[in-house]
């Protein structure tokens, strides 16, 4: 049974992400954890004794959180009944990213699914601050769903790569699994930015091809001066259902998260995207050579 964490703040955006996710996994046995974290607008001294649960003073925030979780669960069961799905709710006095980390480790969560919020704030973060923080800290895949995006059957997945480093099969395992479950073609996309693949990159490409040989896949290369925009244009042109990104340090994922002055057009994904943590960076050096 797959374990999926659904953080929610009870907004329309969070509800849309929940709806997308239960539909996305409609044919799989899943245990969904619906999580809401709560922190007060001002920190009360009595919380030093163990949080709002142990406080002698009633806290309306706790009651609101519990009521919100109960309503969310009722709405899911009423509108999207599914014998394959089970649910648990978690209300926690904690910072969202810290609670996600704790729940993920304690419950053995397989994937986190949450909504994006569009460009907001001075840095124009297109994901929303909370989603960015979760993606940066998560050690498991994160499925991010754009606000208002309705579920559609996925028949193609784009996986951008520059082939500069090898891929650990463990990192790609989840991507391979969802590709097979949805019977979706995996398109490995390389954006050529005025360079040809060198010998090392070709070795990594060949190894990736061997790993993917039992799957429906293809390798494609497109020209583009700006990596994020080239990917965006490809996704739009070919009506791709899901964008999968490997979260590697100093990778173009950082360019997808915030708009730079150079990349003024920005990259605002209109489709769901899956961010996969790179386990390769955690392997011992000997294992990489």
Secondary structure, DSSP 8 states (H G I E B T S, - for coil): -EEEEEE--SSHHHHHHHHHHHHHTTTS-EEEEEEEE---SS--GGGGGTSGGG-SS--HHHHHHHHHHHHHHHHHHHHS--TTEEEEEEEESS-HHHHHHHHHHHHT--EEEEE---SBTTTTBSS-HHHHHHHHH-SSEEEEE-TT-------EEEEE---SS---HHHHHHHHHHHHHTT-EEEEEEEESS----HHHHHHHHHHHHHTTTS-EEEEEEE-SSHHHHHHHHHHHHT-SEEEEEE-TTSTHHHHHS--SSSTT----SS-EEEEE-GGGGS-HHHH-
